[in-house]
Amino acid sequence: MQNPFLLKKLQDILSHFPIPQSISHCAPIHVGHINDSYWVYLEQQAVYVLQRINEGVFPDPESLGTNLQQLSACMKAWSERQYPLDHKRRYLQMIRSNSGKNYHQAPSGNWRLMVAIQDSISFDVVENADQAYEAGRLFGEFWVALSALPREQIVPTIHRFHDLSWRWEQLQEAFSAADDAKKMQAEPWMKDAEGLWRHLAPTIEAMESGALPQRIVHNDAKLSNALFDKNTHKGLCVIDLDTVMPGYVLYDFGDMVRSMCCPLAEDSTALDELSCDMQTFEALAKGYLEACATELTAIEIQSLAQAGTYMSLIMGMRFLADYLNGNRYYKTAYPDHNLDRARNQITLALDLHSREKQLHSTLQGVIQK
């Protein structure tokens, strides 16, 4: 049953946007670690998505809103060319507030409104190879479409977001400041993280030297940030664009590998069952490379074999640091939730590290077909 106090609060916020005011009800969207999101219904149909921006993560709503408007316009133009019969479901449409801003500032925080993608569905865990192929294609198309947008026009929203060496420094600082009980829980995972970080040093150097080119990429390319047609399960569009900014293609490909190629959720404690499913990886690589291989450099293609290791490790580091810091960043369901996530992601990184030659061979096989 709709909470009348919450409905009144959300209706007050929605009154600051140029939309019909006959809102029947709102319902929370229980997806994502960062922002608070709600479906907005007119009668029985969800037609908008209302979000409260997490100011602790995104303290500059003005730049964030400007980014989203530019990204939306670029994706709209691309979608109209590529999917002329169905272009409205291929990008996120932002709605400006009555004051002309990209968000509304209320006592409860900064709120933004988007048009809901009709007849769409999302998934947290990949169910089959076709789904992985479609998601890979979507994220490959996404950065190719945004290549028309100059990188300098997009403001970085999170400082050094996927800088692995910096995340390692943050983890060390969190470990030093933690109590003895947390240190005891984290210590074996710290050792594994350090070994993997040292293994990835050549890739880090390639980024720092400019050998790996920067692109505008999603930076959070997990399966739940891809929408599919609810009837055909064909890929529709990429969502959750707050982290879209200059980065490297291995970020997106690696996030897809870690979120799709293991059948378990990222907080699963069944560590012995965490491994990369190679059939899913091949389907993912096929969809991604079919969409963007002709735009990639040779060193970018080579980097994809380590992408899953890199992104699983960085997520493991971030979860572990948040656990040590008292769970300040990610939403948690219980005190050790971030510790379980960290164990999960570092274990997956170790598995992907052990498979890197196999992953490279699979990628080359996909390209040659």
N, C-alpha and C positions, 0 to 999 in steps of 0.2 A: 504493500500500500504506500502511496506517495506521502512522504513527510510534508505536512502543510507548511511548516516553517521553512524547510529547504526550498520548496516550490516557490513560496513568496520571495525568498531571497534571490533565487535564480530568475524569477520573472522581473524583479527590479533591475537586475543586471541586463537582461535581454531588452528591456525597454529603452536602453541606450543604443540599440542597433536598429537599422531600418528594415525590420521584418514584421510580418503579421503578429499581432499580440494575442491571438487566440491559442495560446499554448495550452495543450491539454495536460501534459505532464513531462517530467524530466526523469532520467534514470542514469545512475552512475555507470561509467565504463570501467570495468575492473581489469584494465590492461595498462601496463607501463609502470615504471618505478618513480617517475619524476612529477609530472603534472597531474592535477585533478581534472577529470574529464566527465562530461555528461552528454547523453543523447537528449535532444530536444524534440518533442513530438508535437505534431499538429494532427489531432485525432489519433489514428493508430499508426501513423508513419513517422519514423525518425527522419527529420529533414535537415537538422543542423547538429553540429558538434560544438559544445561550449567548453572552453578550457580555462582553468585558472593557472597562469604561468607561475612556476616555482621560482620565486625571486632569489632564493638562495643559490640556484643553479644558473639562472638567466637574469642577472641584475639590470640589464639594459633592454627594457621592452621596446624602446624606440628603434634601436638597431635591429633587434630580432624581428619586429614587424616589417621593417623596410626590406630585410632579407627575404621574408616570406612572400611579400608582394612581388618582388622581382623574380623569385623562383616560380611563383604561380604563373606570372605572365609569360615567362620563357617556356614553361611546360605546356601552357595553353596553346601557344603558337605552334609548338612542335606537334602536339596531339592533333590539332586541326589539320595538319599536313599528313600525318601518319595514320590517323584513325578518324577520318572525316565523318563517318556515320555514328561514331560512339565517343566523340572526343570529350564530352562533358564528364565522363566517368574516368578519365585518364589523368586528372590532375586535381590538386586541392584548390578550391576557390575560397579565398579569404573575404570576409565581409567587413568593411570599414564601419566604425562606430558613427553615430550621428554627428560627432564633432569632427569627423574626417580622419581620425587616427586609426591605426591598425589594431588598436586594443582599447578597452575601456578601463579606466582606473577607478576602482571602488574601494571603500574602506576595507573590504575583505581581500583586496589584492588586484592584480592586473588580469583582465579577462579578455579573451578573443573568441571570435565566432567563425566557423567554417561551414560550408555546405556539405552535408553528408553524401557520401558516394552510395547511390541507390543500388539495391540488390547485390551488395558486396558482403564478403566474409573474410575473416582473418584466422590464422592458425598460430598456435604457440610451438607446436612440434610437428615436423614434417611427417606426412602420412604415406607418401609414395614418391617414386622417382619423377613422375610427371609434375608434381607440385614443386619439387626442387628445380626442375628445368624451367618452369614458368617464373619462379622467383628469381633465378639467375638471369633470365632474359629481361625481367623488369628492371633490375638494378643495373644491368649492362646498358640498357636503353636510357636509363635515367641520367647517367653522367654524360653519355654521348649527347643527349638533348641539351644538357646544360653547358656543353662546351662552347655554345654560342655566346655565353655570358662571360664577360671579362672577370677574371678571378678577383681583381682588386675591388670590384663592386660589392662583393659579399664580405661582410664583417665577421671575423671569427667570433663565435659566441661562447666558446669555452677555451680558455687559455691552455695551450699545449695538450690538447685533449688526448691524443694518441701518441704522445712522446714517451716512448718506453723507458728511456733512461731517466727522465724526470719522474715518471711513475715509480720507478725503482727507488729513487731518492725519497719520494714521499712515503713509500712503504717502510723504508729504513727509519725515517723520522717517527712514524707512527709506532713502530716496534719499540724504539728506544723509550718512548713516552708511556707505553702501556704498562699495566700492572703485571705482576709475575704470573698470575694464572693465565692471562691472555697470551703472554709470551710463550708459555709452555705449549699452549694449543697451536700457536702459529709457527714455532721454530722450524719444524721439519718442512713446512711448506715454503718458508723463507729460503731454505737451502735449495729446494727444487727450483724456485723462481729465479734465484741467482744463476744457477747453472744454465737455465734456458735463456736468460738475458745475455749471458756471455756468448752463447751459441749464435744468437741473432745479431751480434755486433757488426758483421759485414753488411747486413741489410740496413741497420741503423746508419752506418757510414755512407751507404749509397743515397740515403735520404738527405743527410747533412751536406754531402758534396754536390747535390743536384743531379747526380746520375739518374736517379728516379725522378721523373717529372711530376710536378704538382698538377692536380686536376681539381675541379669542384666535385666533391663526392659527398655521399650521404653521411658517412661516419657512424652510423648506427644501423647497419643493413642486416638486421635480424629478421627472421621469418615473420614475426608479428607486425613488422612495419611494411608488409606487402599486402595489398588487398586483392582478392580474387572474386570473380563472378560466382555468386552463390549457387548457380545452376550448372554451369559448365566447368567451374574451377579453373578457368583460364585467368592468367594474370591481368589485373586492371591497372593499378597504379601504386606508387610508393607514397607512404604517408610519414607523419612525424618528422617534419623537416627542420626542427630547431637546431640540429647539429650539422646541417648542410653548410659546408665551408671548404676552403682549400685543404687538400690532403692528398692521399695516395690511393691508387686503385686497390692495393693490397689490403687497405683498411676495410673496404666494403666486401671484397671477396672473402677475406678472412672472417669477418663477422657472419657471413652466410655459411661458411664452412662450420664454424663453431655452433651456430644455432640450428643448422639443418642436418648435418651429416652424422650427428649422434642422436639416436632415437629418444634419449632421456632429457628431461627438462634441466635447466642450468642449476637448479637447487636440489637435484636428486642426490641422495646419499649412497646410492648403489655404485660405488666407485669402481668395483670390479667389472661392471658392465659398460663403462664409459669407453667407447672406441669409435673411430670413424668408419661409417658404412661406405664402402668404396663404390657401390652401385649408385648411391645417392650423390656422392662426390662427382662421379662422372656425369650424371644428369645435370647437376648444378653447373659444372664447368662447361658443358655443351651449351646450355641456355645462355650463360654469360658470354662465352666467347663468340657464339653466333651473333650476338648483339653488338659486340664491341671489339673483337680481335683485330679488325683492320685499322682501328684507331690506336692500338697499343704499340709501344716500343718493345724491342726484344727483351730488354732488361725488366720491363714491367711484367711480361709474360713469365719470365724466369722467377720473379719474386712471388708469384702466386702459389708456388709449392710451399713456401714458408708462411703464407698469409694466415692460415688457420692457427699455426703455432703462435705467431705474433699476437693475434687478437685474443685467443684464448688466454694467453699469458697476461696480457694487459688487463683483461677483465678479472682474472684471478687476483692480480696485484691490487686492483681497485677495490674489489670486494674484501680482501684481507685487510687492507689499510682502513676501510670503513669499519670493519669489525673491531680493529684495534683502537680506533678513534671513538668508539661508542655509538656506531650506527647513526651517523649524522646525515649521510647523503642519500642512501637508498632506503626506500620503504621496506620494512621487515615485518614478518608475521610472528617471529619469536626471537629471543636474544641471540641465538647462534645462527640465525638465518644467513647472514653474510659470511660467516665462517664456512658453512656448508656450501655456499655458492663458490667461495674461494677454492676449497678442496676440489670441488667438481671441475672448475675451469682449469686449474693447474694440472689435474690428472688428465684432462682432455688434451692440454698442451703437450704433455709428455707423450701421449699416444700419437699425436700428429707429428711431433718431432721424430719419432721412431719410424714414421711412414713417409718422410719427405721425398726419398728417392722414388717410391711407388707413386706418390702424388705427382711428382714431376713427369714421370713416364705417362701417367694417365692424361695429363694436360697436353703433352706432345702428341699423344694418340688422337685426342679430340681435334687438335688443330690440323692434323694431317688428313683427317677424314673429309 
